[in-house]
Amino acid sequence: MEKDASINVLGDTLTPCSVRDPVTGFFRDGHCNTCAEDRGSHTVCAVMTAEFLAFSKYLGNDLSTPRPEFGFAGLRPGDQWCLCAARFVQAYEEGCAPRVHLAATHQRALDIVPLAMLRANAS
């Protein structure tokens, strides 16, 4: 798998989203890097909230429950994580989108998420 260029939505070098264990990102490199094989477009660097974690769990993607068999401690409010761009849009439309770090959000997110939407939730 070949990574796309590490450029953020502002046109600058992509900064890290999170380096805590477990490390986030499609490549598990702490960045919201992506490639052609990343069908979910894990490109939006988001700061988790209790409301968003409950929303994601309700939709079938439980990010808060630890899964030790996968080395996943579960996310808590305040943790940063590379979200699927479409899930961010879905949460935004439902009024529960998390804050985002624009410098750590990959430019490919713009294929799905309008920049104005990201800016409205910028931290």
N, C-alpha and C positions, 0 to 999 in steps of 0.2 A: 504494500500500500504506500502510495506516495502522497505526502502531505501537500495540501495547497499552501501557497505563500502565507506566512504568519503575519497577516495585516489585519488591523482592527477596523471597526466601522468608521473611525475618524481618519483613516488612511495612514495611520502610524503603525509602528511595530507592535504586535500583539503582546500585552503584558500578562503575567500569570494570573489565573483566576483563583487557584487554591493549591497549596502544596501539602495540605494535611492528609493524614492517612484515613480513609483511602484517597488517593490522589485522583482528581477529577479529569475529565476530558475523554474524548473518544480514544485517544492514544494513551491515556493515563499518564500524561506528562505535566499535569497541572495547568495546562493551557486549553483554551477552547479551539484547538486546532481541528481541522477536518480534512476530508478527502472524498473522492468519488464513492467509496464504499460506506461512508457514514450516511446511511439512508435517513437517519433521524435528525441530521443536521444539529449535532450537539455543540452549538456555537454561541449561545447566549450565556454570559457569565452573570449569574443571579445570586442574590443574597436571600437565603431561605427565610421564610416566615412561617409561623404556625398555621396561618390561614392557607398559604400556598401548599404546604406539606399535606394538610388535610384534603385540599382540593385534588392534588395529584393522587393521593391514596384512593379517594372516592372514584377517580377515573381509572384505577387499576394499576397505577405505577407507585407503589409504596416505597418512598424514599426514606422514610423515617424509621422503619423497623430494621434492627440489626440483622445481617445475614452473614454470620461468621463463616459459613461454608464457602462463601465467596470473598471473604476478607473485607466485608463491608460493615462498618460500625453503625450505619444509619446516620441520617442527617438531622440536625437540630436547627432551630431558628438561629440566624446569624452565620451559619456555615455558608460558604460560597460553593457553587456547583455549576457545571456547564449543562444548561438545559437544552432540550430540543426546541428549536425555534418555533415550531407549530404549537407546542404545549405552552410556550410563553404567550403566543397570540391568543390561544384559547383562554388562558387565565386572565389576560388583559380584558378580553371581551366579557368575562364573567365578573370583573371588578376585583380580582384577587391576585394580580400579577405581582411578583416580587420586584424589588429594586434591582437594577442592573449596573454593572461596571462597564461603561462604554469602551474604555481602553483595553479591557480583557475580553470583549465580545468580538468574535471573528467577523470579518466583512461579508462572509457567505451568509450570515444571518439575514442580511439585507435582501437575499433572494426570497425570503418569506415574511420578514418583519419590516414594516416601514421604519425608517430612521426616526421619524417624528414619534412613533410609538415607543421606541427605545429611549429617546430623549425624555419623554414624559415620565419614565420610570427610572431615570438615571439617579445614581446615588452620589 
